[in-house]
Amino acid sequence: MADRHAHLVGSIPGENAGEAMRLAMTTLGPQLRSLPDGETGDRRNWIISIIESLRTHPDLELAKEGDWSDYDKTPRFKVKHGHKLLGASLDFGQVAAVEASRPAFEEVRRDSGRVDLDYLVGVPGDFDMAMFTLGPVGALRHRRAFTEATVGQITSIHRILGDQAVFQLEIPAELVLLTKLPAAVHPPLARMFGKWLGGVAAASPEGARFGIHLCLGDMNHRAFGRMKDVGPLVLLTQAIVAAWPAGRTLEFVHAPFAAADDPPPTAESFYAPLASLKLPARTRFIAGFAHEDQSLDDQRRVLATIEKLLGRPVDVSSSCGLGRRDAAAARRTLHRTAELCAG
């Protein structure tokens, strides 16, 4: 199907950026529109290394220790008494990561003949960074500092990469909260989250290109949230689209249908709310369901269901980055993605 492409969320198996990107191009090259740097090394575990680096931050102190072995065993920080947390004091390492991996990206792009390939830059959401650092109450009190830091790093990277960059805003906390809280609060929460995401985009450079990665969590390859059906996902997506600012392109929305180690459901009733989803014509929908532990026939049935309900072709991805799988499973997922794109 000519209109179906592959998407890589972020982490890819490899010892370094060059190795990871070459694996991606070998497996999926013609089907990719963008390429992340693979988020290898400490970055394979999403924001864990960023939060660990805050142990020495002069304005923060540890409120609860944690070893990241589960979602309730994570470290929690608080702002020191008498201190103020400012965005300028927070460095999430994204600019340095782009500067380090850009030469490998340019080499891979040149060698593959894909001069059209965009550089996908994963950007953890500001509220998500605040939540995982400070907890829910602290996140609400100090989100502004994380917003400023997030926008600052987007601005710096846009200065380096220009139109070549597509910024993927990664927001598991928002979707997970909708799966855990009563349905009555879902609409106002979704509108608030949409407004916050739109605010990040609006504060970023005009002309910046974005995508949204909705997520259910993948720490240690286990999900944090579960959906009875995709209603919360549809509600949140519509709220983000409604709040999206002019002058900032929303290139795609990536939606998780698998949940970490759990393959996607096959029952059509799970996907039924997708029939009401309305996206701008230029915003691609990326279905995050490619999974190595489900048969290809079942995966094709899931794909057909999603496309039937949306009334349009979709791009194919896993539900999250591949860094929490072992290398063999990650490679199987890459090959499965290629099979699904082929039809």
Buried (B, 14 or more C-beta within 10 A) or exposed (E): EEEBBBBBBBBBBBEBBBBBBBBBBEBBBEBBBBBBBBBBBEBBBBBBBBBEBBEEBEBBEEEEEBEBEEBEEBBBBBBEEEBEBEBEBBBBBBBEBBEEBBEBBEEBBEEBEBEEBBBBBBBBBBBBBBBBBBBEEBBEBBBEBBBBBBBBBBBBBBEBBEEBBBBBBBBBBBBBBBBEEEEEEBEEBBBBBBBBBBBBBBBBBEEBBBBBBBBBBBBEBBBBBEBEBBBBBBBBBBBBBEBBBEEBBBBBBBBBBBBBBBBBBBEBEBBBBBEEBEBEEEBBBBBBBBBBEBEEEBBEBBBEBBBEBBEEBBBBBBBBBBBBBEEEBBBBBBEBBBBBBEE
